[in-house]
Amino acid sequence: MLKSKKFWINLLGATTALILLGSILAAGIGIYILTTYGRELPDYHQLADYEPPVVSRIYAGDGSLLAEYARQKRLFVPISAIPPKLIQAYLSAEDKNFYTHGGIDYLGLMRAVLVNIKNSLSDRRPVGASTITQQVAKNFLLSGVISYERKIKEAILAYRIERAFSKDKILELYLNEIYLGAGSYGVAAASLYYFNKALDELALEEMAYLAALPKAPNNYHPVRNYEAAVGRRNWVLNRMAEEGYITEEEARAAKAKPLVIQKPQKTNIFKAEYFTEEVRRELKSLYGDKELYGGGLFVRTTLSPRLQAIAERELKKGLIAYDRRHGYKGPLRRLGASDDWLAELNKMEVSLGMDSWQLAVVREVTKTEASILTRDGTLGVIPLEEVKWARRWLKGEYLGPKIKAVTEVLTPGDVIIVEPVRSDAGRDKKDENAPFGTYGLRQIPEINGAIVAMDPHTGRVLAMSGGFDYRLSEYNRATQAMRQPGSAFKPFVYAVALDKGFTPSSLILDAPFVMEQGHGLGKWKPKNSSDKFYGPSTLRLGLEKSRNLMTVRLAQYIKMDGIVDIASRMGINPRLKPMLSMALGAGETTLMRLTAAYGMIVNGGKKITPTLIDKIQDRWGETIFRHDQRPCPNCLAQEWRWQEEPKLPDQRKRVLDEVTAYQLVSMLEGVVQRGTGIRIRALGRPLAGKTGTSNDSFDAWFIGFSPDLVVGVFAGFDTPRSLGRGEEGSSIAVPIFRDFMKAALQDAPPIPFRVPPGYGWSASTPKPDFWLRPGKRIQSSKLSDRGLFPQKMQKFLTD
């Protein structure tokens, strides 16, 4: 008995010693782990200020969606807005003891250790025992590399996170961060992708499926791995029943339902690629990539979808019309007789620029028609009438002979672009099962161009297209192309003259002009486009007919300093060289800048800055950018009551005298009524503007306006070369402007140009051309001394 008692005493002492030794050893290991792995861990406090990356969206002025920018498709949802059943599904599947453990589930950890020992003997992948807190630590603060070192760091961070944040905050971070397949991050994005539902619309079986995904989304794909997906979903439902979140009957009913995936409807995005890309560039420069692709920005732009659609349509139509005038460039490719023509067609990836255009291959050709096969298997014909435009383009800028037979243009095997022009349902068909129709021959124009429509009072860009097709070229010719405006710059030369005392009726001599350039460059001899001289002519007539010699002689008299200053002041070119050739538009600028400068003419001489963005809000709805900076203390009414309309201050800087501005408007209206823009007169409404053609017809322009809309058009080759004999602003740009204005102003009443206060005339008073500037007319003797017009013409300027 005594021996037995002594044995138990010794055993107890040994056990106590072992426990004490083990505790000391465990404490030592713990201290070692904490000192070794606990150093240089990421600061977990950053989770308190964590803002998950969410989608930034760009909208048009009417609310239409233009673009979405994100590296991860995520919608952030606070924990209070997540359905309790969905939370319970995740807890059942991922961490049933989440609300009771301190960051580490020790029982689960021991089970994982035993399983991993077993797996190591069979070369299986080790399993984890990560709690939701540990997954938050891994996803936010650590890499995804599988190692015991990472697991130790994960556990340390989980312990610290649990003591810094509430359980609900940790769960909120987890449910908004986890990857659930198909590029979806967080439960809200996954709910939309798989079921096209908001979280509060999900059925029980759908919630269970979402909770089945975190382990391995690709292994439980609802289509490719349907059986596995259903099995994993049902396992989650069983776990929910075991934990008492749902009844056995609810679990049975949910498991009996099929896994039905309903993909979200395609987002309706209004395409305005050149405009949207310009906005993206501006956002990137303002806020950087991180904020653009994850900051959840709400951007309201100035775009008018109606005007944008008109602008793109008319620009393409005008470029195609020019291209057709200059002949056919040949097929895209020629297929051999042994090729599988339909297969070869479908291999080709060519952006055609027009939705109605499609690729086709020529099957047979006769004199009167060609039979074709389109890439979708449709049979059709191209009649002779539809290829008559396709004359060859010869050297020397001449068209070849007229087309009298289709065989002169097309041969079998030609890969071409076609467009349906009508359906011929009653024709005989070689293949009775195939549709049949009549097509026209088309080609992608080599020429390119741009169009900008702007509010002249605010600078808001209402429409912009920077080329024929964004998929063919992302180069934006409205904002990036620096080209010579030619005669489109002349109104600013005339503006300086008007400011110096000239009037629209002042006479300038249109006669030969020769100037020694110096430095061995020889003589500079500008000429009119007609190669003729017209003698003394008024400023008004000189601008209407775009007379170069008058403009050069005028610029020489008023000096280039004033012209350089106005080009800088109105944003056309801040570094214009003080050379006479610049008065004829030899300096470079962009379409956007020049259009804005014309806007300053029609708005009465006030400075405007082109803008594509009205305002920007952050993810919390706070406005962080607003284009209109005018103060308006009475705009936000504090109570529902009648109040007077707020009066906003005009903060625009004056860059042009208002009388000078109106004189220019009147003179530019004459360009449309009697001058180089006369094709626009047919619209029968107040419009004004100026054509521009650079030297050797490299660039064609027309910038024009109504009282409340200014529009600029540019056309030219990307690698500058001549547009051809007889091609200029009036033949290329004017028709585009005219057709745009016809559609854009179709439902608007004609509005006359506004006259500055105090400068009007009564209806019974005749309006001489120089009435606008009383008392400031220049002395005619000064003009004759400078050779602007002969002495005998002075009587036309007598007071």
C-alpha positions in Angstrom: 0.0 0.0 0.0 2.8 2.3 0.9 4.7 1.4 -2.2 1.6 2.0 -4.3 1.1 5.5 -2.7 4.7 6.3 -3.4 4.4 5.3 -7.0 1.5 7.6 -7.6 3.3 10.4 -5.9 6.3 9.9 -8.1 4.1 9.6 -11.2 2.3 12.8 -10.4 5.6 14.6 -9.8 7.0 13.3 -13.1 3.8 14.3 -14.9 3.9 17.7 -13.4 7.5 18.1 -14.3 6.8 17.0 -17.8 3.8 19.4 -18.1 6.0 22.2 -16.7 8.8 21.3 -19.0 6.4 21.1 -21.9 4.8 24.4 -21.0 8.3 26.0 -20.8 9.2 24.4 -24.2 5.9 25.5 -25.7 6.4 29.0 -24.4 9.9 29.0 -25.8 8.7 27.9 -29.1 5.9 30.5 -29.0 8.4 33.2 -28.1 10.7 32.0 -30.9 7.8 32.0 -33.4 6.6 35.4 -32.4 10.1 36.9 -32.5 11.0 35.2 -35.7 7.8 35.4 -37.7 6.1 38.2 -35.8 8.6 40.8 -36.9 8.1 42.8 -40.1 4.5 41.6 -40.5 2.2 43.9 -42.5 0.3 46.5 -40.5 -3.1 45.0 -39.9 -4.5 48.4 -38.8 -4.7 49.3 -42.5 -7.8 47.1 -42.7 -9.7 49.7 -40.7 -9.4 52.1 -43.7 -9.6 49.5 -46.4 -11.6 50.4 -49.5 -12.0 47.5 -51.8 -11.4 48.1 -55.5 -14.7 48.8 -57.2 -15.7 49.6 -60.7 -15.4 53.2 -62.1 -18.2 54.1 -64.5 -18.4 56.8 -67.2 -21.8 58.2 -68.2 -23.0 60.5 -70.9 -24.9 63.7 -70.2 -28.2 61.9 -70.4 -27.1 59.1 -68.0 -26.3 56.5 -70.7 -23.4 54.3 -69.7 -20.3 54.8 -71.8 -17.6 52.6 -70.2 -16.7 50.7 -67.0 -13.1 50.5 -65.8 -12.0 47.8 -63.3 -9.3 45.2 -62.8 -11.7 43.2 -60.6 -15.4 43.1 -61.0 -16.6 43.9 -57.5 -19.6 45.6 -55.9 -19.0 46.5 -52.2 -21.9 45.6 -49.9 -21.9 46.5 -46.2 -22.5 43.6 -43.8 -25.9 45.0 -42.8 -27.1 44.6 -46.4 -26.1 41.0 -46.8 -28.9 38.5 -46.1 -28.5 36.5 -42.9 -29.1 33.2 -44.7 -26.2 33.9 -47.0 -23.9 34.7 -44.1 -25.0 31.4 -42.4 -24.2 29.5 -45.6 -20.7 30.8 -45.6 -20.2 30.2 -41.9 -21.4 26.6 -42.3 -19.1 25.9 -45.2 -16.0 27.8 -44.1 -15.9 28.5 -40.4 -18.7 27.2 -38.2 -17.0 28.5 -35.0 -16.3 32.0 -36.4 -18.2 33.9 -33.7 -16.6 31.9 -30.8 -12.9 31.4 -31.7 -10.2 34.0 -31.3 -8.9 33.9 -34.8 -7.6 30.3 -34.8 -9.7 27.1 -34.6 -7.4 24.8 -32.7 -9.6 21.7 -33.1 -9.8 22.3 -36.8 -6.1 22.9 -36.9 -5.4 19.5 -35.2 -7.6 17.7 -37.7 -5.8 19.4 -40.5 -2.4 18.3 -39.1 -3.5 14.7 -38.9 -4.9 14.8 -42.5 -1.7 16.4 -43.8 0.4 13.7 -42.2 -1.8 11.1 -44.0 -1.6 13.1 -47.3 2.1 13.4 -47.1 2.3 9.6 -47.4 0.3 9.6 -50.6 1.8 12.8 -52.2 -1.5 14.6 -51.9 -1.8 18.4 -51.7 -1.8 19.5 -48.0 -5.1 20.9 -46.7 -5.5 24.0 -44.6 -7.6 24.8 -41.5 -7.9 28.5 -42.1 -10.6 30.4 -40.3 -12.4 33.3 -42.0 -10.1 35.6 -40.1 -7.0 33.8 -41.3 -8.3 34.0 -44.9 -8.8 37.8 -44.4 -5.2 38.0 -43.2 -4.0 36.0 -46.3 -6.1 37.8 -48.9 -5.4 41.3 -47.7 -1.9 41.1 -46.1 0.0 38.1 -47.3 0.8 36.3 -50.6 -1.0 33.1 -51.7 2.1 31.0 -51.6 1.5 27.6 -49.8 4.1 27.2 -47.0 4.2 26.6 -43.3 5.9 29.9 -42.8 3.0 31.7 -44.4 0.5 29.7 -42.2 2.4 30.8 -39.1 2.3 34.5 -40.2 -1.4 34.0 -41.1 -2.1 32.7 -37.6 -0.3 35.6 -35.8 -2.1 38.2 -37.9 -5.4 36.5 -37.4 -4.9 36.7 -33.6 -4.1 40.4 -33.9 -6.9 41.2 -36.2 -9.5 39.6 -33.9 -8.4 41.9 -31.1 -8.5 45.0 -33.4 -11.8 44.5 -35.2 -15.3 43.3 -34.6 -16.5 40.0 -36.0 -18.9 41.7 -38.3 -16.2 43.9 -39.7 -14.0 40.9 -40.4 -16.9 39.1 -42.1 -17.7 42.2 -44.2 -14.1 42.3 -45.5 -14.2 38.6 -46.3 -17.5 38.5 -48.1 -16.5 41.5 -50.3 -13.0 40.3 -51.1 -13.2 36.6 -51.9 -12.8 35.4 -55.5 -15.8 33.4 -56.6 -14.8 32.6 -60.2 -15.5 34.1 -63.6 -13.7 37.3 -62.7 -16.1 38.0 -59.9 -14.9 39.3 -56.5 -17.2 39.4 -53.6 -20.7 38.0 -53.1 -22.6 40.9 -54.8 -20.6 40.6 -58.1 -20.9 36.8 -58.1 -24.7 36.9 -57.5 -25.1 39.1 -60.5 -22.8 36.9 -62.7 -24.3 33.5 -61.9 -27.9 34.4 -61.2 -28.5 38.0 -62.5 -29.9 38.8 -59.1 -29.3 41.2 -56.2 -28.3 39.5 -52.9 -31.8 40.0 -51.4 -33.4 38.2 -54.4 -31.4 34.9 -54.0 -33.1 31.7 -53.2 -31.7 29.3 -50.5 -30.1 26.9 -53.0 -28.5 29.8 -54.8 -27.0 31.1 -51.6 -25.6 27.7 -50.9 -24.0 27.5 -54.3 -22.2 30.8 -53.8 -21.0 29.5 -50.4 -19.6 26.4 -52.2 -17.3 28.4 -54.4 -14.5 29.8 -52.2 -12.5 26.5 -52.0 -12.1 26.1 -55.7 -14.4 28.1 -58.1 -13.2 26.4 -61.2 -13.8 22.9 -59.8 -17.4 23.7 -59.2 -18.2 25.5 -62.5 -22.0 25.3 -63.0 -21.7 24.2 -66.6 -18.4 22.3 -67.1 -18.6 20.6 -63.7 -22.3 20.5 -63.1 -22.5 17.3 -61.0 -19.6 18.5 -58.8 -21.2 21.9 -58.4 -24.5 20.4 -57.3 -22.8 18.0 -55.0 -20.9 20.8 -53.3 -24.0 22.9 -53.0 -25.9 20.1 -51.4 -23.1 19.6 -49.0 -23.4 23.2 -47.9 -27.2 22.8 -47.4 -26.5 19.7 -45.2 -24.0 21.7 -43.2 -26.6 24.5 -42.7 -29.1 22.0 -41.5 -26.6 20.4 -39.1 -25.8 23.8 -37.6 -29.6 24.6 -37.2 -29.7 27.4 -39.7 -32.4 25.7 -41.8 -34.6 22.7 -41.2 -34.1 19.2 -42.8 -37.2 19.9 -44.9 -35.8 23.2 -46.2 -32.6 21.4 -47.0 -34.3 18.6 -48.8 -36.4 21.0 -50.9 -33.4 23.1 -51.9 -31.3 20.0 -52.8 -34.1 18.8 -55.1 -33.9 21.9 -57.2 -31.6 22.1 -60.3 -28.7 24.5 -60.4 -30.0 27.0 -62.9 -27.6 29.7 -64.1 -29.0 32.9 -65.5 -26.2 35.0 -67.0 -26.7 38.8 -66.7 -28.1 40.7 -69.6 -25.4 42.4 -71.7 -24.8 45.9 -70.3 -26.2 48.4 -72.7 -23.2 50.6 -73.4 -23.4 53.6 -75.8 -20.2 53.4 -77.9 -18.3 56.6 -78.3 -14.7 55.2 -78.3 -12.7 58.3 -79.2 -14.6 60.4 -76.6 -14.4 57.8 -73.9 -10.7 57.2 -74.4 -10.1 60.9 -74.1 -12.0 60.9 -70.8 -10.0 57.9 -69.6 -6.7 59.6 -70.3 -7.9 62.7 -68.4 -9.0 60.6 -65.4 -5.7 58.8 -65.4 -3.7 62.0 -65.4 -5.9 63.5 -62.6 -6.1 60.5 -60.3 -3.8 57.7 -61.5 -4.4 54.1 -62.4 -5.3 52.9 -58.9 -8.2 55.3 -58.5 -9.4 54.9 -62.1 -9.5 51.1 -62.1 -10.5 50.6 -58.5 -11.8 53.9 -57.0 -15.4 53.5 -57.9 -15.5 56.9 -59.6 -18.8 58.2 -61.0 -18.0 60.4 -64.0 -20.7 62.5 -65.7 -19.5 63.6 -69.1 -20.7 66.3 -71.4 -21.6 63.9 -74.3 -24.9 64.1 -76.0 -25.6 60.6 -77.4 -28.0 62.0 -80.1 -25.4 64.5 -81.4 -22.6 61.9 -81.1 -24.5 59.4 -83.3 -25.1 62.1 -85.9 -21.5 63.2 -85.8 -20.1 59.7 -86.3 -22.6 59.0 -89.1 -21.9 62.2 -91.0 -18.1 62.0 -90.6 -18.0 58.5 -92.0 -20.4 59.4 -94.8 -18.2 62.3 -95.8 -15.0 60.4 -95.7 -16.5 57.6 -97.8 -17.9 60.1 -100.3 -14.4 61.6 -100.8 -12.9 58.1 -101.1 -15.3 57.0 -103.8 -14.5 60.1 -105.8 -10.9 58.8 -105.9 -11.4 55.4 -107.2 -11.1 51.7 -106.2 -7.9 50.5 -104.5 -8.5 46.8 -105.2 -9.5 43.7 -103.1 -8.4 43.1 -99.5 -6.9 39.8 -100.6 -7.2 37.3 -103.4 -7.9 33.6 -102.7 -6.8 30.7 -104.8 -9.1 28.2 -106.5 -7.9 25.4 -104.1 -8.7 27.4 -100.9 -11.7 26.8 -98.7 -13.1 30.2 -99.4 -15.7 30.3 -96.5 -13.1 29.0 -94.0 -10.6 31.6 -95.2 -13.1 34.4 -94.9 -13.9 33.4 -91.3 -10.2 33.4 -90.4 -9.8 37.0 -91.4 -10.1 39.6 -88.6 -10.7 42.9 -90.3 -12.5 45.9 -88.7 -14.7 47.4 -91.4 -15.8 50.6 -89.7 -19.5 50.2 -90.5 -22.0 47.9 -88.9 -23.7 47.2 -92.2 -20.5 46.2 -94.0 -19.3 42.6 -94.3 -16.6 40.5 -95.9 -17.4 38.5 -99.0 -15.6 36.5 -101.7 -16.3 36.8 -105.4 -17.5 33.5 -106.8 -18.3 34.2 -110.5 -18.1 37.4 -112.6 -20.0 38.4 -115.8 -20.2 41.7 -117.5 -23.4 42.6 -115.8 -22.9 41.2 -112.3 -20.7 39.3 -109.8 -22.0 36.5 -107.6 -20.6 36.6 -104.0 -20.5 34.5 -100.8 -20.4 36.4 -97.5 -18.7 35.1 -94.4 -22.1 34.0 -92.8 -22.8 31.8 -95.9 -25.2 34.2 -97.6 -25.3 34.2 -101.4 -25.8 37.4 -103.3 -24.9 39.5 -106.4 -23.3 42.8 -107.1 -24.8 44.4 -110.2 -22.9 46.7 -112.6 -24.6 49.8 -111.2 -23.0 49.1 -107.8 -19.4 49.1 -109.2 -19.5 52.0 -111.6 -17.9 54.2 -108.9 -14.9 51.8 -108.7 -12.7 53.4 -111.4 -9.0 53.0 -111.1 -7.0 55.9 -109.6 -4.2 56.9 -111.9 -1.0 58.8 -111.3 -1.4 62.5 -111.7 -4.5 62.4 -109.6 -6.9 61.3 -112.4 -9.6 58.7 -112.5 -9.4 55.9 -115.0 -12.0 55.2 -117.7 -15.6 54.7 -116.9 -16.6 51.2 -115.8 -18.7 49.4 -118.5 -18.5 45.8 -117.1 -18.1 44.2 -113.7 -15.2 42.2 -115.1 -13.2 45.4 -115.2 -13.3 45.6 -111.4 -13.7 42.1 -109.9 -12.4 38.6 -110.5 -13.2 35.3 -108.8 -11.4 34.9 -105.5 -11.4 38.6 -104.6 -12.0 39.2 -100.9 -14.0 42.4 -100.8 -16.2 44.5 -98.6 -19.9 44.6 -99.4 -23.1 46.2 -98.0 -26.7 44.9 -98.6 -28.7 47.4 -100.7 -31.9 45.4 -101.2 -33.3 41.9 -100.9 -34.1 39.8 -104.0 -36.4 37.1 -102.6 -37.9 36.3 -106.0 -34.6 35.7 -107.8 -33.6 32.2 -109.1 -31.2 30.7 -106.6 -28.4 28.3 -107.2 -28.8 27.1 -103.6 -32.4 27.0 -102.6 -31.6 26.9 -98.9 -29.5 30.0 -98.9 -30.8 33.6 -98.7 -30.1 35.8 -101.6 -29.7 39.6 -102.0 -28.2 42.5 -103.9 -25.0 44.1 -102.5 -22.9 47.1 -103.2 -19.1 47.2 -103.4 -17.5 49.2 -100.6 -14.0 50.0 -99.4 -12.4 51.4 -96.2 -11.3 55.0 -97.0 -7.6 55.9 -96.8 -8.5 59.5 -95.8 -9.3 60.1 -92.2 -10.7 63.0 -90.2 -12.5 64.3 -87.1 -15.5 66.2 -85.9 -16.2 68.1 -82.7 -19.5 69.7 -81.6 -19.3 72.1 -78.6 -21.4 74.4 -76.6 -19.9 77.8 -77.4 -20.9 79.3 -74.1 -19.4 76.7 -71.7 -16.9 74.7 -73.8 -18.8 71.5 -73.1 -17.9 69.0 -75.8 -21.3 67.5 -76.9 -19.9 65.2 -79.6 -16.5 64.1 -80.8 -15.2 61.5 -83.2 -11.5 61.3 -83.9 -11.5 59.1 -86.9 -13.3 56.7 -89.3 -13.1 53.7 -86.9 -11.5 53.4 -83.5 -10.8 49.7 -84.0 -8.7 50.6 -87.1 -6.8 53.4 -85.4 -7.0 54.7 -81.8 -5.3 58.0 -82.9 -7.6 60.8 -82.1 -7.4 63.4 -84.9 -9.6 65.8 -82.9 -7.2 66.2 -80.0 -3.9 64.7 -81.0 -3.4 65.7 -84.7 -1.4 69.0 -85.0 -2.3 70.2 -88.5 -2.2 73.5 -90.5 -5.7 75.2 -90.4 -5.1 77.1 -93.6 -7.7 79.8 -94.3 -9.7 78.7 -91.2 -7.2 80.9 -89.3 -8.0 84.0 -91.3 -10.9 85.3 -89.1 -8.4 85.9 -86.3 -6.2 88.0 -88.6 -9.3 90.0 -89.4 -10.2 90.3 -85.7 -6.9 92.1 -85.1 -7.6 94.4 -88.0 -11.1 95.2 -86.7 -9.7 95.9 -83.3 -7.2 98.4 -84.9 -10.0 100.4 -86.5 -10.8 98.6 -89.8 -14.4 97.9 -90.7 -15.9 95.1 -92.8 -16.2 97.6 -95.6 -12.5 98.7 -95.5 -10.8 98.2 -98.9 -7.7 96.1 -99.3 -5.8 95.6 -102.5 -5.9 92.1 -104.0 -2.8 92.1 -106.1 0.5 90.2 -106.5 2.6 90.1 -103.3 6.3 89.4 -103.3 8.6 89.2 -100.2 12.3 88.5 -99.9 12.7 85.7 -97.3 16.4 86.1 -96.7 18.9 83.4 -95.7 19.1 82.2 -99.3 15.4 81.1 -99.2 14.5 83.2 -102.2 11.2 85.1 -102.7 7.9 84.3 -101.1 5.0 84.7 -103.6 1.7 83.7 -102.0 -1.3 83.5 -104.4 -5.0 83.1 -104.3 -6.5 79.6 -104.9 -7.9 80.8 -108.2 -4.5 82.1 -109.4 -6.3 85.4 -110.1 -6.1 89.0 -108.7 -9.3 91.0 -108.0 -8.0 94.5 -107.1 -9.4 96.6 -104.3 -11.9 94.5 -102.3 -13.7 94.9 -98.9 -12.6 92.9 -95.8 -16.0 91.2 -95.9 -15.5 90.0 -99.5 -12.0 89.0 -98.8 -13.1 86.7 -95.9 -16.1 85.4 -97.8 -14.0 84.4 -100.9 -10.9 83.5 -98.7 -8.5 85.8 -100.6 -4.9 85.0 -99.6 -3.2 88.1 -101.0 -5.6 90.5 -99.2 -4.9 88.7 -95.9 -1.1 88.8 -96.3 -1.2 92.5 -97.2 -3.5 93.2 -94.2 -1.3 91.2 -91.8 1.8 93.1 -93.0 0.1 96.4 -92.2 -1.3 95.5 -88.7 1.9 93.6 -87.8 2.3 90.0 -86.8 2.6 90.8 -83.0 -1.1 91.2 -82.6 -1.8 88.1 -84.6 0.6 86.0 -82.5 -1.1 87.5 -79.4 -4.6 86.6 -80.4 -3.6 83.0 -81.4 -2.2 82.6 -77.9 -5.0 84.4 -76.1 -7.7 82.3 -77.8 -5.8 79.0 -77.3 -5.1 78.3 -81.0 -1.3 78.1 -80.8 0.6 79.6 -77.8 3.9 79.6 -79.8 2.9 81.0 -83.2 5.9 82.3 -85.1 5.7 86.0 -86.1 5.9 85.2 -89.8 3.5 86.4 -92.5 2.8 82.9 -93.7 1.2 82.2 -90.3 -1.5 84.7 -91.3 -2.5 82.1 -93.9 -2.8 79.3 -91.4 0.7 77.8 -91.7 0.9 77.4 -87.9 -0.3 74.1 -86.5 -3.2 73.5 -84.1 -5.8 70.9 -83.3 -9.4 70.7 -84.3 -10.5 70.9 -80.6 -8.5 74.1 -80.1 -9.7 75.8 -83.2 -13.3 74.9 -82.6 -13.1 76.4 -79.1 -11.7 79.6 -80.6 -14.6 79.9 -83.0 -16.9 79.4 -80.0 -15.3 82.4 -78.4 -16.3 84.4 -81.5 -20.0 83.5 -81.4 -20.3 83.8 -77.7 -19.3 87.5 -77.8 -15.6 87.2 -77.1 -15.6 85.2 -73.8 -12.9 82.7 -73.0 -14.0 79.0 -72.9 -12.0 75.9 -72.1 -13.1 72.7 -73.9 -14.2 70.0 -71.4 -15.4 66.5 -71.7 -16.3 66.1 -68.0 -19.1 67.9 -66.1 -18.4 66.4 -62.7 -16.8 63.4 -60.9 -18.0 61.8 -57.7 -16.1 59.3 -55.5 -17.4 56.0 -54.2 -19.2 57.8 -51.3 -21.0 60.2 -53.6 -18.8 63.2 -52.7 -18.2 65.6 -55.7 -14.4 65.8 -56.2 -14.4 67.7 -59.5 -16.8 70.1 -61.2 -16.2 71.9 -64.4 -18.6 74.7 -63.6 -16.9 76.6 -60.8 -19.4 79.5 -60.5 -20.7 80.1 -57.0 -24.4 79.7 -56.4 -25.4 80.1 -52.8 -29.1 80.0 -53.6 -29.0 76.9 -55.8 -29.7 74.5 -52.9 -33.0 75.4 -51.3 -33.2 74.6 -47.6 -36.9 74.1 -47.6 -39.7 73.4 -50.1 -40.8 76.9 -51.1 -40.9 79.1 -54.1 -37.7 81.1 -54.7 -36.4 83.3 -57.5 -34.2 81.9 -60.1 -30.5 82.1 -59.0 -28.4 84.6 -60.9 -25.0 83.1 -61.6 -21.9 85.4 -62.2 -20.2 85.3 -65.5 -16.6 84.4 -64.6 -15.4 84.0 -68.2 -12.5 86.2 -69.1 -12.9 88.5 -72.1 -10.5 87.7 -74.9 -12.2 89.6 -77.8 -14.1 92.8 -77.9 -17.8 92.0 -78.2 -18.3 94.4 -81.2 -15.3 92.8 -83.0 -16.8 89.4 -82.2 -20.2 90.3 -83.7 -18.5 91.9 -86.8 -16.7 88.6 -87.3 -20.0 86.7 -86.9 -21.6 88.9 -89.5 -18.7 88.4 -91.9 -18.6 84.7 -91.4 -22.3 84.5 -92.0 -21.5 85.9 -95.4 -19.1 83.0 -96.0 -22.2 80.7 -95.9 -24.5 83.1 -97.8 -22.1 84.0 -100.6 -18.7 82.6 -100.1 -16.8 79.3 -99.9 -19.4 77.8 -97.6 -22.3 78.5 -99.9 -23.4 74.8 -99.9 -24.6 75.3 -96.3 -27.0 78.1 -97.4 -29.6 75.5 -98.5 -30.4 74.8 -94.8 -32.1 78.2 -94.6 -31.1 79.0 -91.0 -28.6 81.4 -89.4 -25.2 79.7 -89.8 -21.7 81.0 -90.2 -18.2 79.6 -90.5 -15.0 79.4 -92.5 -13.4 76.9 -94.8 -9.7 76.1 -94.5 -7.4 74.4 -97.0 -3.7 74.1 -96.2 -0.9 74.5 -98.7 -1.0 71.9 -101.5 -4.4 70.7 -100.2 -2.9 68.6 -97.4 -5.7 69.5 -94.9 -9.4 70.4 -95.3 -11.3 72.2 -92.6 -14.6 73.9 -91.9 -15.4 75.4 -88.5 -18.8 76.9 -88.2 -21.6 77.7 -85.8 -25.2 78.5 -85.0 -25.9 80.9 -82.1 -25.6 78.0 -79.6 -23.6 75.3 -81.3 -20.1 75.4 -82.7 -18.9 72.5 -84.9 -15.4 71.8 -86.4 -14.6 69.3 -89.1 -11.2 68.2 -90.3 -10.2 65.8 -93.0 -6.8 64.7 -94.3 -4.4 61.7 -94.6 -2.6 60.7 -91.4 0.7 60.9 -93.3 0.1 64.3 -94.9 -0.2 64.3 -98.7 -2.3 66.1 -101.2 -6.0 65.5 -101.2 -6.1 65.8 -104.9 -6.9 68.3 -107.6 -9.9 70.4 -106.8 -10.3 69.0 -103.3 -10.5 71.5 -100.5 -12.4 72.5 -97.4 -15.5 73.4 -99.4 -15.7 70.0 -101.1 -14.8 67.7 -98.2 -15.5 69.4 -94.8 -18.4 71.6 -95.8 -20.8 68.8 -96.7 -20.0 67.0 -93.4 -20.8 70.2 -91.5 -23.9 70.9 -93.5 -25.4 67.4 -93.0 -24.5 67.4 -89.3 -26.2 70.7 -88.7 -29.3 69.6 -90.7 -29.8 66.7 -88.4 -28.7 68.3 -85.2 -30.9 71.4 -85.6 -33.8 69.6 -87.2 -36.3 70.2 -84.4 -34.9 73.6 -83.2 -36.4 76.9 -84.3 -34.1 79.2 -86.3 -32.4 81.7 -83.9 -30.7 84.8 -85.2 -27.2 85.7 -84.1 -27.3 87.9 -81.0 -26.4 91.6 -81.3 -24.4 93.2 -78.5 -26.5 95.6 -76.4 -26.5 99.2 -77.6 -25.4 98.4 -81.1 -28.8 97.6 -82.8 -30.6 99.4 -85.6 -34.3 100.0 -86.1 -36.0 98.1 -88.9 -36.4 101.3 -90.9 -32.7 102.2 -90.7 -30.4 101.0 -93.4 -27.4 99.1 -92.2 -24.1 100.1 -93.8 -21.4 97.6 -93.5 -19.3 99.8 -91.1 -22.1 100.8 -88.7 -20.8 98.6 -85.9 -17.8 100.7 -85.0 -18.8 104.4 -85.1 -16.1 106.9 -84.7 -13.3 104.3 -85.0 -12.9 104.1 -88.8 -9.3 104.2 -89.9 -8.1 107.1 -92.0 -8.1 106.2 -95.7 -4.9 108.1 -96.3 -3.0 105.8 -94.0 -4.1 102.8 -96.0 -3.1 104.3 -99.3 0.3 105.2 -97.9 0.8 101.5 -97.1 -0.3 100.4 -100.5 -3.4 98.6 -99.2 -5.5 100.1 -102.0 -4.9 102.8 -104.7 -5.5 106.5 -104.0 -8.4 106.6 -106.4 -10.4 104.2 -104.3 -10.3 106.4 -101.2 -13.8 107.8 -101.9 -15.3 104.5 -100.8 -14.1 105.1 -97.3 -15.1 108.8 -96.9 -17.0 109.7 -93.8 
